[in-house]
Amino acid sequence: MSRIAILVPGKIHDRVLERLKDRFEIITVAREERLALDGETAGRIRGVAVSGAFTGAWMDQLPDVEVIASFGVGYDGMDVKRAAEKGIVVTNTPDVLNDEVADTAIGLLLNTIRELPRAEAWLRAGNWKPGTAYPLSRFSLKGRHVGLYGLGRIGLEIAKRLEPFKVKISYHTRSRHADAPYDYHPTLKGLAEAVDTLIAIVPKTSQTHRTIDADILAALGPDGILVNVGRGWTVDEEALSAALASGALGAAGLDVFYDEPTVPAGLLAPQNAVLLPHVASASVPTRNAMADLVVDNLIAWFEKGAALTPVPETPQKA
């Protein structure tokens, strides 16, 4: 009996392909405005495994596709509205990367506050000699008030990791979390005015576009720290560059950028910025777990008619 055909547009984690080949027929194509598929091939495809965006136009090319398994927790590049209209289930990979991203957020926070990357570079440059010492770091985590912009699964994990540092924790989300033991602020501006450290971990939506702007940075102030492990979309990078250069903001630690992999010169220049190339979930164990969940969603759909981690906007059962 012929195997179910799964489309893989562009690149995806090798483990996904390795596991898929044991159960499915894999059809690979380049990521182009229109997928290079003839009608017969397109008609055989019933599932998709994808890393990155998947357009509604591509969905329209696949008349019998039932499920699209996305590699990543964020699915802002997925046309979920069109998928829902066509009865296509979209899945993502939540939870398996929560710990890794939360750990990275804490590491980035410490590196930013204590200037650890700069201190290491200073040492490697041969500057540590008798009678010399690296300058005292301007900031300390001790006694800080940390605001979390976003308190979803990853935000809660970050908060739990902050608690042993004995800092005060507050948060802003669209609505209050009844079980969260932290102070709630109904506006981002209110949160920024109350705290001296802001960690952003919100998804890319129309409501989060450049919400961290000059006003928010000014509210954090010259002793303020910004850490972003969510989406670069959330930050006005021109305003951030200006605030770092002028001293209106104390420092920033960024794992994400507005137009990746492009990093503005205004963020590369300041010494009070710690920059990472979007590596928050980039460990071998975590990426393997994400790959496994992509494949397990496809297997569960075609064997049981229900995906493991469907996104809420699309149907969940066959």
For each residue, the residues with C-beta under 8 A, 3 or more apart:
1:
2: 25
3: 23 24 25
4: 23 24 25 46 47 302
5: 24 25 26 27 41 44 45 46 47
6: 20 24 25 26 27 45 46 47 48 49 298
7: 27 28 29 35 37 45 47 48 49 62 65
8: 12 16 17 20 26 27 28 29 48 49 50
9: 28 29 30 31 35 48 50 54 58
10: 29 30 31 50 51 52
11: 51
12: 8 16 17 49 50 51 71 291 294
13: 16 17 51 71 287 288 290 291 294
14: 17 18 291
15: 18 19 287 288 291 292 295
16: 8 12 13 19 20 49 71 291 294 295
17: 8 12 13 14 20 21 26
18: 14 15 21
19: 15 16 22 23 291 292 295
20: 6 8 16 17 23 24 26 49 295 298
21: 17 18 24 26
22: 19
23: 3 4 19 20 299
24: 3 4 5 6 20 21 47 298
25: 2 3 4 5 6 44
26: 5 6 8 17 20 21
27: 5 6 7 8 37 41 44 45
28: 7 8 9
29: 7 8 9 10 32 35 36 37
30: 9 10 36
31: 9 10 52
32: 29 35 36
33: 57
34: 57 61
35: 7 9 29 32 42 58 61
36: 29 30 32
37: 7 27 29 41 42 45 61 62
38: 41 42
39: 42 43
40: 43 44
41: 5 27 37 38 44 45
42: 35 37 38 39 45 61 62 63
43: 39 40 63 64
44: 5 25 27 40 41 64
45: 5 6 7 27 37 41 42 48 62 64 65
46: 4 5 6 64 65 66 67 302
47: 4 5 6 7 24 65 66 67 68 69 298 301 302
48: 6 7 8 9 45 54 62 65 67 68 69
49: 6 7 8 12 16 20 69 71 294 295 298
50: 8 9 10 12 54 68 69 70 71
51: 10 11 12 13 70 71 72
52: 10 31 72 77
53: 77 78
54: 9 48 50 58 59 68 70 77 78 79
55: 58 59 79
56: 59 60 79 81 82 83
57: 33 34 60 61
58: 9 35 54 55 61 62
59: 54 55 56 62 65 68 79 82 83 86 88
60: 56 57 82
61: 34 35 37 42 57 58
62: 7 37 42 45 48 58 59 65
63: 42 43
64: 43 44 45 46
65: 7 45 46 47 48 59 62 68 86 88
66: 46 47 87 88 89 301 318
67: 46 47 48 88 89 90 91 297 298 301 302 307
68: 47 48 50 54 59 65 78 83 88 89 90 91
69: 47 48 49 50 91 294 295 297 298 307
70: 50 51 54 75 78 90 91 92 93 294
71: 12 13 16 49 50 51 93 290 291 294
72: 51 52 75 92 93 290
73: 92 93 94 97 154 281
74: 77 92 203 204 231
75: 70 72 78 80 90 92 311
76: 203 204 205 231
77: 52 53 54 74
78: 53 54 68 70 75 83 90 311
79: 54 55 56 59 82 83
80: 75 83 84 90 311 313 314
81: 56 84 85 313
82: 56 59 60 79 85 86
83: 56 59 68 78 79 80 86 88 89 90 313 314
84: 80 81 87 88 313 314 315
85: 81 82
86: 59 65 82 83
87: 66 84 315
88: 59 65 66 67 68 83 84 314 315
89: 66 67 68 83 301 307 310 314 315 316
90: 67 68 70 75 78 80 83 310 311 313 314
91: 67 68 69 70 294 297 307 308 309 310 311
92: 70 72 73 74 75 309 311
93: 70 71 72 73 96 97 289 290 293 294 309
94: 73 97 98 153 309
95: 98 153 309
96: 93 286 289 290 292 293
97: 73 93 94 100 101 154 280 281 286 289 290
98: 94 95 101 102 153 154 157
99: 102 103 157 286
100: 97 103 104 280 281 283 286
101: 97 98 104 105 154 157 201 229 280 281
102: 98 99 105 106 154 157 158 160 161
103: 99 100 106 107 161
104: 100 101 107 108 229 255 276 279 280 281
105: 101 102 108 109 154 158 161 199 201 227 229 280
106: 102 103 109 110 158 161 162
107: 103 104 110 111
108: 104 105 111 112 227 229 253 254 255 274 276
109: 105 106 112 113 141 197 199 225 227 253
110: 106 107 113 114 116 141
111: 107 108 114 115 116 117 253 274
112: 108 109 115 225 227 251 252 253 273 274
113: 109 110 137 139 140 141 144 225 251
114: 110 111 119 137 139 140 141
115: 111 112 118 119 137 138
116: 110 111 119 120
117: 111 120 121 274
118: 115 121 122 271
119: 114 115 116 122 123 134 137
120: 116 117 123 124
121: 117 118 124 125
122: 118 119 125 127 128 134
123: 119 120 127 128 134
124: 120 121
125: 121 122
126: 129
127: 122 123 132 134
128: 122 123 132 133 134
129: 126 132
130:
131:
132: 127 128 129
133: 128
134: 119 122 123 127 128
135:
136:
137: 113 114 115 119 140
138: 115 250
139: 113 114 223 225 250 251
140: 113 114 137 143 144
141: 109 110 113 114 144 165 167
142: 166
143: 140 167
144: 113 140 141 167 168 196 197 225
145: 167 168 169 170 194 195 196 197
146: 162 167 168 169 170 195 197 198 199
147: 169 170 171 172 185 191 192 194 195 197 198 199
148: 151 155 158 159 169 170 171 172 182 199 201
149: 171 172 188 191 198 199 200 201 202 211 212 230 234
150: 154 155 171 172 173 200 201 202 203 230
151: 148 155 156 159 171 173 177 180 182
152: 155 156 173 201
153: 94 95 98 156 157
154: 73 97 98 101 102 105 150 157 158 201 229
155: 148 150 151 152 158 159 171 173 201
156: 151 152 153 159 160 180
157: 98 99 101 102 153 154 160 161
158: 102 105 106 148 154 155 161 162 199 201
159: 148 151 155 156 162 163 169 171 180 182
160: 102 156 157 163
161: 102 103 105 106 157 158 164
162: 106 146 158 159 165 167 169
163: 159 160 166 169
164: 161
165: 141 162
166: 142 163
167: 141 143 144 145 146 162 197
168: 144 145 146 183 195
169: 145 146 147 148 159 162 163 182 183
170: 145 146 147 148 182 183 184 185 191 194 195
171: 147 148 149 150 151 155 159 177 180 182 183 184 185 191
172: 147 148 149 150 184 185 186 187 188 190 191
173: 150 151 152 155 176 177 184
174: 207
175:
176: 173 180 184 186
177: 151 171 173 180 184
178:
179:
180: 151 156 159 171 176 177 184
181:
182: 148 151 159 169 170 171
183: 168 169 170 171 194
184: 170 171 172 173 176 177 180
185: 147 170 171 172 188 190 191 194
186: 172 176 190
187: 172 190 191
188: 149 172 185 191 192 211 212 216
189: 192 193 215 216 219
190: 172 185 186 187 193 194
191: 147 149 170 171 172 185 187 188 194 195 198
192: 147 188 189 195 198 216 217 219 220 224
193: 189 190 219
194: 145 147 170 183 185 190 191
195: 145 146 147 168 170 191 192 198 220
196: 144 145 220 221 223 224 225
197: 109 144 145 146 147 167 220 224 225 226 227
198: 146 147 149 191 192 195 212 216 220 224 225 226 227
199: 105 109 146 147 148 149 158 227 228 229
200: 149 150 212 226 227 228 229 230 234 235
201: 101 105 148 149 150 152 154 155 158 229 230
202: 149 150 205 208 211 230 231 234
203: 74 76 150 208 230 231
204: 74 76 208 209 231 233 234
205: 76 202 208 209
206: 209
207: 174 211
208: 202 203 204 205 211 230 231 233 234
209: 204 205 206 233 234
210: 213 233 234 235 236
211: 149 188 202 207 208 216 234
212: 149 188 198 200 216 217 226 228 234 235 236 240
213: 210 216 217 236 239
214: 217 218 236 239 242 243
215: 189 218 219
216: 188 189 192 198 211 212 213 219 220
217: 192 212 213 214 220 224 226 239 240 243 248 249
218: 214 215 221 243 248
219: 189 192 193 215 216 224
220: 192 195 196 197 198 216 217 224 225 226 249 250
221: 196 218 224 248 249 250
222: 247 248 249 250
223: 139 196 250
224: 192 196 197 198 217 219 220 221 249 250
225: 109 112 113 139 144 196 197 198 220 249 250 251 252 253
226: 197 198 200 212 217 220 235 240 249 251 252 253 254
227: 105 108 109 112 197 198 199 200 252 253 254
228: 199 200 212 231 232 234 235 252 253 254 255 256
229: 101 104 105 108 154 199 200 201 255 256 280
230: 149 150 200 201 202 203 208 234 256
231: 74 76 202 203 204 208 228 234 256
232: 228 235 237 254 256 257 258 259 260
233: 204 208 209 210 258
234: 149 200 202 204 208 209 210 211 212 228 230 231
235: 200 210 212 226 228 232 239 240 254 258
236: 210 212 213 214 239 240
237: 232 240 241 257 258 264 266 267
238: 241 242 264 266
239: 213 214 217 235 236 242 243
240: 212 217 226 235 236 237 243 244 249 252 266 267
241: 237 238 244 245 264 266 267 269 270
242: 214 238 239 245 246 248 266
243: 214 217 218 239 240 246 248 249
244: 240 241 247 249 251 252 266 267 270 272 273
245: 241 242 266 269 270
246: 242 243
247: 222 244 250
248: 217 218 221 222 242 243
249: 217 220 221 222 224 225 226 240 243 244 252
250: 138 139 220 221 222 223 224 225 247 272
251: 112 113 139 225 226 244 272 273 274
252: 112 225 226 227 228 240 244 249 267 272 273 274
253: 108 109 111 112 225 226 227 228 273 274 275 276
254: 108 226 227 228 232 235 257 267 273 274 275 276
255: 104 108 228 229 276 277 278 279 280
256: 228 229 230 231 232 260 278 280
257: 232 237 254 260 261 262 263 264 267 278
258: 232 233 235 237
259: 232 262
260: 232 256 257 278
261: 257 277 278
262: 257 259
263: 257 267 268 275
264: 237 238 241 257 267 268
265: 268 269
266: 237 238 240 241 242 244 245 269 270
267: 237 240 241 244 252 254 257 263 264 270 273 275
268: 263 264 265 273 275
269: 241 245 265 266
270: 241 244 245 266 267 273
271: 118
272: 244 250 251 252
273: 112 244 251 252 253 254 267 268 270
274: 108 111 112 117 251 252 253 254
275: 253 254 263 267 268
276: 104 108 253 254 255 279 280
277: 255 261
278: 255 256 257 260 261 282
279: 104 255 276 282
280: 97 100 101 104 105 229 255 256 276
281: 73 97 100 101 104 286 287 290
282: 278 279 286 287
283: 100 286 287
284: 287 288
285: 288 289
286: 96 97 99 100 281 282 283 289 290
287: 13 15 281 282 283 284 290 291
288: 13 15 284 285 291 292
289: 93 96 97 285 286 292 293
290: 13 71 72 93 96 97 281 286 287 293 294
291: 12 13 14 15 16 19 71 287 288 294 295
292: 15 19 96 288 289 295 296
293: 93 96 289 290 296 297 308 309
294: 12 13 16 49 69 70 71 91 93 290 291 297 298
295: 15 16 19 20 49 69 291 292 298 299
296: 292 293 299 300 308
297: 67 69 91 293 294 300 301 307 308 309
298: 6 20 24 47 49 67 69 294 295 301 302
299: 23 295 296 302 303
300: 296 297 303 304 306 307 308
301: 47 66 67 89 297 298 304 305 306 307 318
302: 4 46 47 67 298 299
303: 299 300
304: 300 301
305: 301 317 318
306: 300 301 316 317 318
307: 67 69 89 91 297 300 301 310 316
308: 91 293 296 297 300
309: 91 92 93 94 95 293 297
310: 89 90 91 307 314 315 316
311: 75 78 80 90 91 92 314
312:
313: 80 81 83 84 90
314: 80 83 84 88 89 90 310 311
315: 84 87 88 89 310
316: 89 306 307 310
317: 305 306
318: 66 301 305 306
